[in-house]
């Protein structure tokens, strides 16, 4: 038995990616209002903040829906492949935001 379910590991990886997107948004001097859809707006902001690829933004939006389903609706909704992809995407996004911060906002590091 695993100590932490794939669902919770997926949610943690998604949260890490969302935190990276929030960091870029706030470093740019902006923030979203806490309301329905604010996670999607934060994800979409990646195209404007770190000039993220639209494919990355779209994938994160899909994973946001998967996170919501896993968190609120049903356990066991996350596949091994989705978990691996979300973990890889979160790591890559964290690295991109860190590099962007070094270049664009070194005073924040």
Secondary structure as UniProt FT lines:
FT   HELIX           6..27
FT   TURN            28..29
FT   TURN            36..37
FT   HELIX           38..44
FT   HELIX           46..49
FT   HELIX           54..68
FT   HELIX           69..73
FT   TURN            75..76
FT   HELIX           80..104
FT   HELIX           106..108
//
